[in-house]
Amino acid sequence: MSTSEVACSYAALILFDDGIPITAEKISTLVKAANVKIDSYWPGLFAKLFEKKNIDDLIFNVGSGGGASVAAAAPVSGAAAPAAATPAAEEKKEEPKEESDDDMGFSLFD
């Protein structure tokens, strides 16, 4: 990500947080106030993006990768919750880690 993109992203988030409509002019004003040099087309691109996309959705879906599966609903009754948790604990039994003779006790990934 370039400095221009980061500056415009932060400017858009500042505007969103303050409840101010996100426009190219307002993004440019904030970036200039921060004394960051950007190409003139970036504020317009970010303003167009945020006209079509909801920033809340973008923030809450960061790193989700799309296509995430839906989690199962929690049981309503209080008595069923402990019984449901027991099988999950039994399934998580870890198998002993096999050791190799040729790793000599250290690794780059330990």
Residue frames relative to the residue before (quaternion, step in Angstrom):
aa qw qx qy qz dx dy dz
M 1.0000 0.0000 0.0000 0.0000 0.00 0.00 0.00
S 0.3794 -0.7423 0.5103 0.2112 3.57 -0.85 0.95
T 0.6798 -0.4793 0.3691 0.4146 3.53 -1.32 0.29
S 0.6267 0.5489 -0.3325 0.4419 3.58 1.03 -0.77
E 0.6733 0.4949 -0.2948 0.4635 3.56 0.94 -0.91
V 0.6509 0.5113 -0.3158 0.4639 3.57 0.97 -0.85
A 0.6558 0.5146 -0.3146 0.4541 3.59 0.91 -0.91
C 0.6785 0.4765 -0.2927 0.4764 3.60 0.92 -0.86
S 0.6152 0.5442 -0.3442 0.4548 3.59 1.06 -0.69
Y 0.6796 0.4767 -0.2886 0.4771 3.55 0.89 -0.94
A 0.6323 0.5283 -0.3370 0.4555 3.59 0.97 -0.79
A 0.6588 0.5045 -0.3074 0.4658 3.59 0.95 -0.87
L 0.6522 0.5080 -0.3145 0.4666 3.59 1.01 -0.79
I 0.6243 0.5274 -0.3347 0.4691 3.59 1.04 -0.74
L 0.6598 0.4992 -0.3070 0.4703 3.57 0.91 -0.91
F 0.6527 0.5182 -0.3083 0.4587 3.57 0.94 -0.91
D 0.6688 0.5180 -0.2963 0.4434 3.57 0.91 -0.95
D 0.7126 0.4262 -0.2463 0.4999 3.57 1.09 -0.70
G 0.4930 -0.6864 0.4145 0.3377 3.60 1.27 0.01
I 0.4662 0.6611 -0.4479 0.3807 3.58 1.21 0.49
P 0.5275 -0.6303 0.4573 0.3396 3.62 -0.93 0.80
I 0.3795 -0.7364 0.5197 0.2086 3.57 -0.93 0.93
T 0.0902 0.7787 -0.6105 0.1133 3.55 -0.54 1.24
A 0.6552 -0.5131 0.3812 0.4026 3.55 -1.27 0.39
E 0.6489 0.5301 -0.3211 0.4414 3.59 0.97 -0.82
K 0.6865 0.4779 -0.2878 0.4664 3.59 0.93 -0.87
I 0.6127 0.5220 -0.3452 0.4826 3.57 1.08 -0.66
S 0.6470 0.5189 -0.3108 0.4642 3.59 0.95 -0.90
T 0.6471 0.5313 -0.3181 0.4448 3.57 0.94 -0.87
L 0.6810 0.4831 -0.2904 0.4675 3.58 0.90 -0.91
V 0.6553 0.5099 -0.3134 0.4608 3.58 0.96 -0.84
K 0.6508 0.4991 -0.3131 0.4790 3.59 1.00 -0.80
A 0.6364 0.5260 -0.3269 0.4599 3.59 1.03 -0.76
A 0.6730 0.4703 -0.2813 0.4967 3.58 1.16 -0.61
N 0.3891 -0.7533 0.4422 0.2926 3.57 1.36 -0.04
V 0.4182 0.6662 -0.4884 0.3778 3.55 0.97 0.99
K 0.3141 -0.7459 0.5615 0.1727 3.57 -0.87 0.98
I 0.0488 0.7927 -0.6034 0.0719 3.57 -0.76 1.09
D 0.5586 -0.5550 0.4822 0.3839 3.54 -1.31 0.28
S 0.5972 -0.6463 0.3605 0.3094 3.54 -1.01 0.86
Y 0.6552 0.5425 -0.3271 0.4116 3.62 1.11 -0.47
W 0.5379 0.6659 -0.4006 0.3266 3.64 1.13 -0.43
P 0.6671 0.4974 -0.3449 0.4342 3.66 0.74 -0.82
G 0.6449 0.5233 -0.3181 0.4572 3.60 1.00 -0.77
L 0.6514 0.5113 -0.3190 0.4610 3.59 0.99 -0.81
F 0.6752 0.4799 -0.2979 0.4743 3.57 0.93 -0.85
A 0.6279 0.5293 -0.3418 0.4569 3.60 0.99 -0.75
K 0.6577 0.4978 -0.3091 0.4735 3.61 0.97 -0.83
L 0.6226 0.5462 -0.3397 0.4457 3.58 1.02 -0.78
F 0.7491 0.4136 -0.2272 0.4649 3.55 0.82 -0.99
E 0.5053 0.5862 -0.4458 0.4498 3.60 1.25 0.04
K 0.7577 0.3983 -0.1879 0.4816 3.56 1.05 -0.87
K 0.7607 0.3290 -0.1748 0.5316 3.59 1.13 -0.58
N 0.4049 -0.6821 0.5558 0.2488 3.54 -1.13 0.72
I 0.4420 -0.7158 0.4707 0.2658 3.60 -0.66 1.06
D 0.5854 0.5676 -0.3786 0.4379 3.62 1.02 -0.65
D 0.6588 0.5027 -0.3088 0.4668 3.58 0.93 -0.87
L 0.6569 0.5089 -0.3143 0.4590 3.59 0.95 -0.83
I 0.6671 0.5031 -0.3050 0.4569 3.58 0.94 -0.85
F 0.7310 0.4399 -0.2500 0.4579 3.57 0.83 -0.95
N 0.7213 0.4188 -0.2485 0.4925 3.61 1.17 -0.36
V 0.3316 0.7448 -0.5143 0.2663 3.59 1.20 0.32
G 0.8420 0.1724 -0.1412 0.4913 3.54 -0.85 0.96
S 0.4814 0.6796 -0.4485 0.3244 3.59 1.17 0.01
G 0.3387 -0.7858 0.4693 0.2180 3.58 1.13 -0.46
G 0.4638 -0.6961 0.4388 0.3284 3.59 1.22 -0.01
G 0.8076 0.2907 -0.2155 0.4656 3.53 -1.23 0.42
A 0.3032 0.7673 -0.5156 0.2310 3.59 1.11 0.49
S 0.4596 -0.6761 0.4976 0.2900 3.54 -1.06 0.73
V 0.4884 -0.6563 0.4957 0.2917 3.53 -1.19 0.60
A 0.4303 -0.7005 0.5066 0.2600 3.58 -0.89 0.93
A 0.5421 -0.6162 0.4608 0.3376 3.56 -1.14 0.64
A 0.5362 -0.6333 0.4535 0.3252 3.56 -1.10 0.70
A 0.4939 -0.6519 0.4890 0.3034 3.57 -1.09 0.74
P 0.5471 -0.6148 0.4407 0.3583 3.59 -1.07 0.64
V 0.5021 -0.6816 0.4558 0.2751 3.54 -1.08 0.79
S 0.7218 0.4243 -0.2657 0.4779 3.61 0.85 -0.87
G 0.5338 -0.6583 0.4403 0.2964 3.55 -1.07 0.79
A 0.6408 0.5469 -0.3318 0.4244 3.61 1.06 -0.65
A 0.6653 0.5228 -0.3122 0.4321 3.59 1.04 -0.63
A 0.5648 0.6391 -0.3842 0.3535 3.60 1.09 -0.52
P 0.6917 0.4514 -0.3204 0.4638 3.69 0.74 -0.83
A 0.6390 0.5268 -0.3331 0.4507 3.59 1.00 -0.74
A 0.6598 0.5020 -0.3092 0.4659 3.58 1.04 -0.71
A 0.6521 0.5273 -0.3178 0.4424 3.60 1.07 -0.63
T 0.5834 0.6230 -0.3675 0.3693 3.63 1.07 -0.61
P 0.6807 0.4679 -0.3290 0.4577 3.68 0.75 -0.82
A 0.6230 0.5435 -0.3529 0.4381 3.61 1.00 -0.68
A 0.6501 0.5086 -0.3217 0.4640 3.59 1.01 -0.75
E 0.6558 0.5123 -0.3165 0.4552 3.60 1.01 -0.72
E 0.6512 0.5345 -0.3137 0.4380 3.58 1.06 -0.69
K 0.6866 0.5165 -0.2812 0.4275 3.60 1.12 -0.54
K 0.2928 0.7549 -0.5371 0.2365 3.62 1.09 0.50
E 0.2912 -0.7700 0.5461 0.1551 3.53 -0.78 1.07
E 0.3739 -0.7020 0.5591 0.2341 3.51 -1.06 0.79
P 0.5712 -0.5929 0.4198 0.3820 3.59 -1.03 0.61
K 0.4707 -0.6833 0.4918 0.2638 3.52 -1.05 0.86
E 0.3622 -0.7294 0.5384 0.2168 3.55 -0.83 1.01
E 0.2451 -0.7690 0.5736 0.1396 3.52 -0.97 0.87
S 0.3128 -0.7417 0.5692 0.1674 3.50 -1.08 0.77
D 0.4948 -0.6674 0.4714 0.2959 3.58 -1.05 0.75
D 0.7219 0.4703 -0.2548 0.4391 3.58 1.06 -0.66
D 0.5597 0.6001 -0.4261 0.3808 3.70 1.13 0.12
M 0.3087 -0.8140 0.4508 0.1971 3.61 1.34 -0.13
G 0.6937 -0.5392 0.2756 0.3898 3.59 1.09 0.61
F 0.7665 0.2428 -0.1867 0.5645 3.63 1.18 0.07
S 0.0565 -0.7849 0.6171 -0.0033 3.50 -1.29 0.55
L 0.5901 -0.5725 0.4340 0.3684 3.54 -1.21 0.43
F 0.7566 0.4058 -0.1977 0.4731 3.58 1.08 -0.66
D 0.4366 0.6903 -0.4716 0.3323 3.65 1.17 0.32
